[in-house]
Amino acid sequence: MSALVALAAMYMCSSFAPAQNQPHRGAEAKGQACPNDDSGLQLAAGFCATVFADDIGHARHMVVASSGVLYVNTWSGRYYGNDTPRAGGFLVVLEDKSGAGKADVIERFGETVQSGGAGGAGIGIYKGSIYAEINDRIVRYSLPAGSIVPSGSADTIVSGLPLGGDHPMHPFVINAEGSMYVDLASATNSCQLKNRTLKSPGANPCTELETRGGIWRYDANKTNQTFSTADRYATGIRNAEGFAIDSSGRVLITQHGRDQLHANWPDLYRPDQEATLPAEELLLLKLEGDYGWPECYYDPFVEKLVLAPVYGGDGGNAIGLCANKIAPTATFPAHWAPNAMVRYDKRESPARYRDGVFIAFHGHGIGRRMRKVATTWFFSRSPGTAHPASAKYLRMVSRER
């Protein structure tokens, strides 16, 4: 994805616009048509969008500073056909000085191809510094006073994070105390002895879980930490891309479920189930929690974790050890690929878009109902319950990819 779309409510000021350029709320804003709407998106009522920037490279995660400046991490490699990355660093800073909903300042910094960089996914802001994933590291860039672009080299926060396999990225989130939760996604689809191979059984035990398939925790205030199996915070998580922290400080993550249930186990699953199983998940992160991968997957039709075929499952009936795993807080349709998540706790947007999280899905070719469509949904839960039935999904935007 090389184009960034700035999404703002008609009832609110764009978070990218300087204060002096923000319009007043009220009758004028409500009666105004979407200005400069060139996004090509289908939008929910009350929202406008513009193409904020284009052709910046393969944008993954992004973060907005309190000043409204946007920082983006971009990526390269086999996921994108090993095409040529954009010149300059993989990190991009964008600023809208005019308040028109478009970046009129675009600068790059950080590692380049020439310095051995391949980009990354994770990015965040903590204590005024930019934290970003690059290759096997998460690094910190300090910002000079009055500047939006770092001038010095980065400090390494943690290095030696596992690379390779199906999911080499390292998204992360940092809480107010500086605990940094890092996704070390699985190297395989479902820990088969032969990855993504017809009727190949699962490794037992799945030694991959020692270094992958979970969340690791580090201290964002410390430099030169190194990856260790001892720092694992939670396990059984195949690929956690989206992170958010709720009002009570709890960490939420989105999980991409496994692929190829029919392709690898055609005697147990119908062809149409390739597109409808398993559910994507929203997980509430708990210390030493085990969320079931690779032994289990969530079946949205029976609404429970069931035993996977690679570990003796029968196509959705057997539960086995999955009864002792942590079930998701909420679920989404199969293969939607929830790729990023952000908590929204402001009051400018319409009431139904408050006190929850926005989740961006990039879609997947396996998921028939989601193929070629990128979309953003809003999710909230009723207080005191985590049952999926209490979820409220409000689709905001969708776009053919």
N, C-alpha and C positions, 0 to 999 in steps of 0.2 A: 504494500500500500504506500504509494508515494504522495498522495494528496491528503492533507489534513483538513477536516471539516470543523469549523467553529459552529457550535450549536448553542443557541441562547433563546430564552423565553421572550416572547413579545412583551410579557409583563415585567421583565427584568432588564437590567443593564448587562451587556455582555461583559463577562469577567476579563476579557482581553482589552477592554477599552479603558483609557485613563479616565479618572473621575471627572475631569473638566469636559470630557466629550460624551459623558453618559447622558441619555435622555431622561427626562422626568417621567415617573410612572403616572398613570392616570388615563383620562379620556383620550389624550393625544396618542399615547402608546397603544392603547387598546384598539383604537380605530385605524391604526396605521397598517398598511400592507407590509409584507416582509421586504425590507430594503436589501438590495444587492443579493437576492437569493439566487445563486447560480450553482447550487449544490447538486441538483438533480435528485434529491432525496424526497421520499414520502414522509411527511412530518406530522406528528400529532398536533392537535389544536393548541395554540399558544406558544409554538416554537418556530423559530426561524433558523436558517443555516446559511453559511457562506463557505466557499472554498478558501480556507485560511492561508494555505500554502500548497504548492504543487511541486512535484519533481524534486523532492528532497531525499529520495532513497526509500528503502523499505522500512517505514516507521513501525515501531513496535509499541512500547509503552511511552507515556508522556506524563509530565507533571507541571502544574501551573504554580508559579511563585506568588506570594502575596501581592506583588507589584503588577501582576497580570502577565508577566513574561512567561512564555512557554518553553519548556525544555523537552527534547525528544531524543530517544535512543533509537538508532537504526541498525539494521542487521544485514549480513550478506551470507553467502555460502550456498550449500546444495539445496536448501529450501527454495531458493530463487534461481535455480539453474546455474549457479556460479557465475552470474552476470557481473559486470564491472561496477563496483560501488562508486558513488559520487565522489568527486575530488574533495579533499579535506578530511577533517575528522568525522567519526561516525556519530558524534553527538551534535545536536542542532539546537540553537537558541533562536526563538522567533518572537518578535515584538510588534504589536499594532499601535503605532504612535498616533495615528490619525483617528482611531475609533471607528474605522469603516468595516471592521470584521475581517480584515486581511492583513497578513504580516508584511510590513514595509521594511522591517529589519530582519535579515536572515544571516546568521553567522554559524560557522562550524568550529568545533574544537575537539580535543581528545585524540585517541589513537587513530592512526591511518593505516591503510594497507601497507604502506612503505615501512611503518614501524612494527608491523606484525599483527595489527588489529583485524578483527573480523566483525566488529560490532557486537551488539547485545540486545537484550529485551528490557531488563529491569532498569528503573530510574526512580529517584526520589529526592526529596529535599529534607534536610535535617539540620537544625541550628544554622540556617542560612547557607549551607554548603550543598553542592550537587553530588549525589551518590549515583553511581552508574555501574552496570555490569559491562565488562569487556573481556571476552574470551573466558578464562578460568578464574577471573578476579572480580571483586567489587571494589571500586576505588572512590576516592573523595576529592572533589575539586573545590577549593576555596574561592570565593568571589571577592575581588578587591572592592574597596569602598567606592560606590558610585558607578560600578561596572556590572554589566550583565553577563560578561564573558570571562571565564577564568584566564589568568595570565601565566600561572606557574604550572608545574607538573603536578600530577595527582599523587595522593597518598594511598597506599594499598591498605584496605581494611581487612580483607580476607583473600587468600589465594589458594590455588590447588583444588578448586572446585571441579568435580568430575565433568568431563566433556565426552562427546561421541555418542553414538547410538541414535535412537529415534528422537530423543528430546534433549538436546544439549544446552538449552537456555536456562537462565537463572533469574526469574522474576523475584521480587522481594518487597517487603514493606518494613518501615521503621516506626515503632510506637513512640510515645512521648518520652519514655524513659531511656530510649536508645536501643532497645532490643530489636535486632534486625532478623526477621524471619525470611529465610531463603528457600525457594523451591529447588530441589535437586530431583528433577523428573526422571522417570524410568528410561533405561536404555533400550527396552524392548516393549512390545505391545502388551504381552501378558506373561512374561517370564517363561516362555516355552523353551525347551531344550534347543529347538531350531526356530528362531523368531519368524512369526507370520507364516508358518508352514502347516500344511494339511495334517491334522490329527497329531501334531507333535505335542506330547504331554508337557506339563509344567515342571520346572526344576523343583525338587523337593529335598531340602529346603531351597527357597529362592534366595540364594546368596547375594543377588543383586540388591536386596533390601538393606544390606549392610552399608552401602554407599549411595544408593539411589532410591527413588520411589517414596520420598518423604519430605519433610520440612526440617531444616537445620536452623539453629539460632546462634547468632553472634552479637557482639557488642559494637554498635556503630560509633562509639566513642574511642575505641581502641584501634590502633594500626598494627599491621603485620601479623594478624592472626592467620593460621593455616587450617585448611580443612582437616577435620577429624571425625571419625565415626562416633566419637563420644559426644559430639555436639548435636546429634539428632534429637529433634524436639517431638516429632510425630512421624508415624510410618503408615504404609499401606495407601499411599496417595500417588496415583499414576502420573499425573501431570497437572500441577496447580499453576494456572496462569494468572488469574485475577486475585488481588488481595485488597482487603478493606478492613478498617478498624471501627467498630461501632462505638456508640456513645459511652458504653461502660468499659471500653478498652479491650474488648474481645476481638480476636482476629478471625475474619471470615475469608475463605478461599473458594475459588471455583475449580472444579476438576473436570478434565477431559476424560471421558470414558474410553474403554478399549474398542478396537475395531474388529471386523472380520469374523463375527460369530458364525455366520452362515458359510463364508468362504473357507474357514478352517474346520468347521464342524457341520457339514451339510446334512448329516444323518439326524442332527438334533434341532436344527433351525431352518425355517423356511427362507426362501430368497427375500421376501419382504421384510423379514426380521433383521436383515443386514442394515436396513435403514431405520428401524424403530427400536433397536436395542443396542447398548444399554442406555439408561438415562445419563445425562450430564448432571453434575451435582454441585450444590452449594454446601460447604462444610463449615462447621464451627470448630476451630482448631483447639485441641486440648493437649496438655502436656502428657506425653507418653501414650497418646491416643493411637489406635490402630483402626484404619478406615477400610481395610479389607482387600486392597489390591495386593497380589494378583489372584488370590483365591476366590474373591467374590466380585459381583457387580450388582448394580441396582436395577431391578426390573420394575419399570413404572406401571406395568399392568397389574402386577400382584402387590406393588407398593412395599417391597422389602428387598433386602440384600439376599441374593441367592448364590449357590455354589457354581463357580465357573467350570466349563467343560474341561479345561486343562488340568483341573484338580478333582475330577470325578463327577462333575455336575451332569445333570440329565436333561438339560434344556430349559431349566427354569423352575423345577419343582423342589429339588433337594436344597436344603438350607445348610445343614452341617455346621461347621465352625463359624459360618457367617452370622449365626445368632449372637455371637459374642463380639462382633465388630461394631463400630460406631456408624450408625445410619446417617444419611445426609439430613441437613436442616430443611432443604428444599431441593427439587429436581427440575430439570428442563429437558425438552425433547432430545432424542439421541443425535449425536454428531453435530450439534449446533456450535460446538467449540467456543465456550465462554472465555474470551481471550483477555479481557481487562475489566476491572471493577473499581468503582469509586463511590465512597459514601457521600450522600448529599444531606447536609444538615442546615441549609439556609432557609430563607422564607420568601425569596423573590419569586420562585416558580409557583404555578398553580398548586393548590393544597394537596392534590393527589400525588404530586411528585415530591413529597417531603418525607424526611425521616426514613430513608431507605438507601438503597444502592442502585446506581446505574450499572448495567452489565452490557458490555459490547461483545457480540458474537461474530466470528468471521465466517462461520459456515464450513461445510466439508462436503466433498463430492460423494462420500458414502451416504450422507444423510439426504435421502430423496426429497424430503419436504423442505430442506434448507439449502439445497444445492444452488450455488452461485449467488446467494443472497447474504449480504452483510446487514446486521440489524442491531439496534440498541433497545434494551428493555429496562423498565424500572421495576424493582422488586421491593416489597415491604412485607413485614410479618405482623400478625396481631400480637400484642404484648402477652408474654407468658406462655406462648405456644410455639413449637417448632415443627408442627405437622405440615407437610406439603400442601394440604388442603387449605391452609390459612394464607397461602401465598397470593399476592396480588401482582399480576403481570400486566404491565402497560407498555405496549410497543410504541416506541417513539419514532424510529426512523428505519427505513430499509432501502437497500440499494443493490441493483444487479452488479455483480462483480465480473 
